[in-house]
Structures are given as C-alpha cells and as structure tokens.
Amino acid sequence: GEGCEPQRAKQLEPIVTTIVTRFGDAHPRVRWAAINTIGQMSTDFGPQLQAKLHSCVLPALVSAMDDGCKRVKAHAAAAVINFCEHCERKTLRPYLQGLLGKLMQLLSTNQRRGQEQAGTAGGAGGGGRGPPRRKPEKA
C-alpha cells in the first residue's frame, strides 16, 4: 500500500477480503504472510480500513489467534496492534470482549512470542483512538 494509497483505497474491500480468506490456508507460511499483509495495510490505509472493514478483519484476526502454528498466533496478535492503532473506540467496542479474552488465553500460555504480542495488543485494543485530548486550560 505504501506510495499507492489513493489508487488502492478505491479497491480496498475486495483486496482485504481476498487476503483475509488466506488466513485459513493449509500452509502456515501463507497464513502468516496474509496476517502480515493485513497488519501492514492497517497502518498504510488506516483509519479508512478500520472504519470500513472492521467486521471482516477483527473477527478473522481473533480466529487466527487459535491457529495451530505458534508463529501465526503471535503474528495475529501483532496485527491486532497495527489495526487498533488507527481504530476508533466506538468501532472496537463490540469486539473487545472476544478480543481481550483471546489475548488473555495467549498470555496464559508458555509461549513467549505469543505472550509479548498479546500483552502489547491488549494495551492497544483496550485503548483505541478516542477523541483528541484537549490541553488543560491555564488558570
């Protein structure tokens, strides 16, 4: 996406939908690459991607955290971080219970990579982007 955002933004939905279907590919490297792509696109096309495609992307990332491959699980949590950085709180709110529950499961494993990503993602998912903060008025 980097450098071609205006051209690709028009085709974002079919591109993202196609990539998300690869989260279920038979090969773990394909699943990892698809998740990596969504994480990068979440940064490159945020916040439009989050606003338009949250219902496609977030449930797929949560499901990917159940993957049989440890690296895929951890990378799904990492992609959640990228997604949440550009996501409004009101958009995240319906997904928080399932998302945070899944991150807690990752934290309770003995897999360090998954624990690190889950902890960071929990912080990102719990916050989301809220309204701009106002500076305190001087007395």
N, C-alpha and C positions, 0 to 999 in steps of 0.2 A: 503494500500500500504506500510506503514512503515515497513521496515525489509524484504520485499519481492519484492522490486523494480525490480531487474534483472529478476525474473521469470514472474512477471506480465507485464512488459514492452512489452513483445512479444505479449501479448493478450490485449493490451491497447484499441485498436479501438473497438472490439466487446463489451468489458466491458463498456466503456464510452457511446457507442451508446445505449446500453441497459438501462443504468442509466438515460440518457437524456430522453428516452421515458417516464420515470416515472414523469417527470416534468408536464405531462398532466394527471396524475392520478386523480381519482374522490375525493380522500381524501387528505385534506391539509397536514396532517402529513406525508403522503407518499411523496408528492411533496417537503415538507421541507427537509425530510431525503435524497431525491435524490439530491437536490441542495447542501445540506451539504456535501454529499459524493463527488460531483464534486469539491467543494471548497477544500476539503482535498486532493483529488487526484491532483489538480492543484499544490499544494505545494509538495506533495510526488513525483510526476512524472514530475515536471517542470524542464527544459523548453521543454522536448520532447512532452509532452501532448499538450502544446500550439502550438508548431510548426506543429504538425501533425493533430490536431483535432480542431483547432480554428473555422473552418467553421461549425462544429457540435455544439460546446459548446457555443460560444459567442451569436449567434442568439437565442439559447434556453434560455440563461440567460436573454437576453434583453426581450424576450417574457414573461418570468416568472415575470418580474417586473410589468406586467399588471395583475397579479394574483388577485383574489377576496379576498384573505386572506392577511391581513397586514403583518403578520409574514413571510409569504412566499415571499412577495415582498421585504421586508427588507433583508431577507436572500439571495435572488438572488443578491442584491447589494453587500452584504458581499462576496459572492462567486466571484463576478467580481474583488474584491480587490485581492483575492488569485490568480485568474487567471492572472491578469495584472502584478503581482509582478515578474513573470517569463516569460513575453511575450516581444518579440522584438517589437520595434516601428513600423517597416515596416509591421509586422503581424497585429497589432492593427489598423493601419491607415484606412483600408477600413470600419471598424466598428465604428469609432469614432463618426461620426455624429449621427447615430442612438442610440449609447450607451449614449453619453452625453445628447442627447435630452431626453432620458428616465430618466436619472439621474436628469435632471432639473425638470421633472414632479414630481419625488419623493420629491425633495427639496421643491416644491411649495405646498405640502400637509401639513396638520396639524398633521401628524403622526411622532412623534419624532424619533422613532426607524428607520423608513424609511429615514428620513432626515439625521440622523447621518451616516448611511451606505452609502447613496447616496453622501454625501459630501466627505467622505473618498474615495469612489470608483471613484469619478470624478477626484480626485488627482492622483489616481493610473492609471486610464485609460488614462488620459491626458499625462502621462509620458511614461510609458512602459520602457522596458530596451533598452537603447541605447548602442552605442559602449562604451568601457571602457574609462573613463576620464583619460586624461594624466595629470601628475603633471606639474605645471608650471616650466619652466627652471629657474634656478638661474642665476642671472646676474654676 
